[in-house]
Amino acid sequence: MLIGEVARRSGVSARMLRHYESLGLVRPSGRTGSGYREYSMEDIQRVFHIESLRSLGLSLREIGRALHDPGFTPSALVDDLIRQTRERIAAETELLTRLRRIRAAEPADWENVLQVVPLLQALGSKSADARQRAALSSGEEVPVPVEALVEAVLNETDTNVAGALRWALARSGDGGPALLAQGLGSPVAAVRERAVRSLVEMPGDEATARLRDALTHPDAVVRGYAALALGARGVADAVPTLLDMIVRGRNDTDAADALSVLSSDTTLADQIATGLLDRLASGTTEAPARGRLTQALAGIPGSRASDALVELSHDGDRAVALTAAYLLRLRDGSGRD
């Protein structure tokens, strides 16, 4: 078979076939009477072998070794090709992510692009100072894409930088709450905590809705941050979680303060007092938790809370009874500092 026919059938150009021949990778077995190269079926099969090895990323030099050296084993080379391919994919993925984020910033001209690129690079810097400066400089003139800020805040371990990133994220506009909610699904506890702490600082109805969803999260830390934030926002859905926090002694003082804020609603105040009393009456609530629940009644106004304290002042647990009696005196205005 002549070189033109081989090129047509194999898809390898005649010029490349001649290059293979010059490297000694494949040589036509014969020549025609006119001196043209003539390839046998074995030669053509060798061409296909070369192309198969090229498709794996082998260089022509490596292909020559594979075809000519009987002792050449593929395992080490394949491992190296896997490593190189992973590195190339990682680099290409990073480039694709950067390009998408530049597009998300909607640059008006190349000057804007040249402003966004160093900010994105600084967010990924190993220097905490550089990351913090990038977070603080993001704003209306050089807007950093929300996706980049979310990724940065979920990975940030430095306290000061994390605070700056949360500040920047809160000012970034739409999209942040949904991306942070995805972070709540991370298998890493630290990432979940960063996500909910960032979500707490996000303004708007969407952030509030995401925090409501977080009240049923399996991670108690996530539930706690969400409940405290919702309590500050006046959302009654947080009450059961806040009561649980007091019982378990997890940020119980903050939880009691949040209940006090919610109890500014008279109707809700009676419901909170009833909830506290129900937890106190539970046979599974241990003495330290009963003490914390009694103390929480101090910040709840209304007759229901006062009646609960009267009842508790005769409680069989002396510590609870003394605490309730003291709180009653304070409510009557006769307490002493």
N, C-alpha and C positions, 0 to 999 in steps of 0.2 A: 504494500500500500504506500502510495507516494505521500510526501509531507503535507500537501494541500488537503488530501482526503483525511489524513490523520487529524489535522487541525480542525476540519469541519466536524468530524465525529466526536472528538474529545473536548472541543471548546477551548483548546490551548492553541494560541496563535503560532504560526510558523516561525515567527521571530523568537518566541519563547522556547519552542522546541529546539531551535538552533542554539539558544543559550544553554539549555539543559545539556545538549551534546558537548558544548565547549567546557562545561563543568564536569563532564564524565558521568552524568546522572543516567543518561540513556543514549545509546548509540544505535542507529539503524543497522540492522543485520546485513544489509546488502546494498548494492547499487544497480541501477538499471544499465543497459548497454549505453545509454546516453549520459551516464554518470549521475543521475538523480538518486537521492536517498530513497531507500525502500525499507519500510518498516514491517516486521513480522508481527503476528498476533502477540507474541511474548513481549515485543518492544512496546506495543500499544498498551498491554496490560501494565507494563512498568510505568508508562506515562500516567495511567490512572492511579497507580500506587503513589507516585510523586504528588499528584494533586490531592489525594486523600490526606497525606501527611502535612501538606501545606495548609489544608483546612483546619488542622489542629493547632496551627501557629508555629510549626517548626520552620526554622530557616533552611535555606537550600544547603548550607554546610551541614546542618544537623541531619537533613534528609540523606545526604551522601553517606554519613556515618551509619545511619540506620540501615541503608541498603547494602553497604559494602563490608561492614564490620560484623562478622558473625557473633562476636562477643559483646556487642553493644546491646545493653538491656534498656527497655523503655521506662522502667519504673521511676528512676531518678529524674529523667527528662520530663516525664509526664507530671511529676510532682512540681517541678520547676515551672512548667507551663501553667499549672493550676495557680501557683502563687502569682505569676506574672499577670494572668487573666484577672484574678481577684483585685490586684492592685490597679489594673487598668479600669475595671468596672467601678471601683471605688472613686478613682479620679474622675471618670466620666460622670458618675452620679453626683459628685460634688459640683462639677461644672454645671450640670443640668439644674441642680437645685439653685445655684447662684443665678443662673440665667432666668429661672422662673421668678425668683424674688426681685430681680431687677425689673422684670416686666410688671410684677405686682405693684411696684413703686410708681408705675406709670410715668417714667421720666419724659419730660417735655423735649429735651435735647441731650446731646452727648455730654454737655457740662453736668447735667443732673446725674447721668450714668456714672461719670467720674467722681461724683460726690457720694453716691450710694455704695459703690464698690469698696472703698476703704472702710466704710462703716460696717459693712457685712464682714469684711476680713477682721476688723477689730473685735467684733462680737465673738469670733472664734479664736482670739489671741490667747496665748498662755499667760499673758500678763493681766492680773486682776485690774490694775489701774487702767489699762487700755480698754478692757471690757466695760468698766464703769464709765469712762469718758464717752464711749460709743453710745451707751444707754442714755446718758444725760444729754447728749447732743442730738439725739433723734427728736425730730419735731416737725413742724410744718414746712420749714425750708428744705430739710433733707429727711423725708419720711422713710423710716425703716419698715419693710413689710412686716405685717403682724405675725406671719408664720415664722420669720426669723427671730422675732422677739420671744415668741412662745418656746421655740426650740432652745433658745439661749437660757430662758428662765427655768426651764425644766431640767437643764443640765448644770445650772450654776450651784456651786458649793460655798462660795464666798458670801457671807452675810450682807456686806455692804453692797456688793455688786448685785446681789439678788434683789435688794430693796430698790436700787436704781432701775433695774429691769422691770420690776412690778409697776413702778411709777410710769415708766415709758409705755408699758403695755396698757395701763389704765387710760392713757391719753391717745391710744392708737386708733380708736374708732371700732368699727364693726369687725367681727370675725374672731376676736380673742376668746370669748366665752366658749364657743363651740370647740375650738382647738384645745383649750384647757380642759374641757370636759373629757376629751379623748385621753388626755394625760392622766385622768383619774382611773383609767383602766390599765395603767402600767403595772406590770408584775413587781416593780421595784417600789418599796414603801416610801423611800425618800422622794422619788419622782411624784408619787401621788400627793405627798404633803406639799411639795412645791406647787403643784397644780392647784390644789384647793386654796392655798394661801394667796396665790395670784388671783384666783377667781373671786376671793373675798374682796379684793381691792378694785375689782372691775365694777363700774357703775352700770345702771340700766336694768330694764326688766328682764333681758335675756340672761344676764348674770344671776339675777334673783331666781329665775326659773331653774337654772343649772344647779344652783345651791339647794333648791328644794329637792331636786332629784338626788342630790348627794346625801340627803338625810337617810336614805335607805342603803347607802353604800356599806359593803361588808367591813370596811376598815373603820374602826372606831375613831381614829385620828381625823379622818376625812369627815365623818359625821359630826365630830365635835367642832371643827372649824366652821363647817356649814351652819350648824345650829347657832353658834355665837354670832355669826354675821347676820343670819336671818333674824335673830332676836333684836339686834341693833336696828334692823330695818322694819321692825314691827310686824314680823310675819309669825302668826300664831302656830303655824305648822311645826315650828321648832320646839315647842313646849315639851313634848314627850322625850325628845333627845336630851334636852337640857336637864330634865328630871333624872334621866338615866346617868348623866354626867355627875350629878350631885351624889347619887347613890354609890357610884363607882369611885368617887373621889378623883375624877379626871377633870382638871381645871374647874373644880366645883365652885370656887369663889367667882370666877368669871361667869359661870353658868347661872349662879344666883343673881349676879348683877343683871344679866340679860333677862331673867324672869322679872326682876324688879322694873326694868324698862317696859317690858310687855304689859305689866300689870297697871300701867297708866290708863289702860282701858278697863273701866269698872267691871264690865261683864267678864272680861278675860281674867281679871284679878281673882274673882271668886272661883273660876275654873282652875287657875293655878294653885290656889290655896287647897282646893279639893284634891288636886293631883298630889300635892305634897303630903296631905293627910293620908291619902290612900297608900302611898309608898311607906309612910310611917307605920300604918296598920298591918302591912304585909308581914306575914310570919317569917319570910325569908330575908327580911332586911336586918342586917347586923347592927350592933350598937353604934359603931362609929358613923355609919351611914345615917342612922336615925338622928344622931346629933347634928350632922350637916343639914339634914332636911329641916330640922327644927330651926336652926340658925337662918335658913333661907326664908322662913316665914317673916323674918324681921323686915324684909324689903317689900312685902306684899300688903297693900292697903286693903281696907274693907272689913266688914263684919265677919265674913267667913274666916279670914285669917285670924282675927281676934278671938273668935269662938274656938278655933283650932288650938290657939295658944292656951286658952283657959283650960281646955280639955287636957292638953299635954302637961300643964303645970301639976297635974295629979298623976302623971305617968309613973308606972312601976320602975322605970329606969331613972334613977336619981339624977344623973347628968342631964337627961332630957327635961325632967321636971324643973330643975334649977334654971336651965337655959330658958325654958318657956316662961317661967315666972319673972325672970329678969327682963325678957323682951316685953312682957305685959306692962311692967313698971315703966319701961321706956315709952311705950305707946300711951300710957296715962300721963306722961310728962313728969313722972316722979323719979326717973332714973338719975344716977349720979355718974359723972365722968371719972 
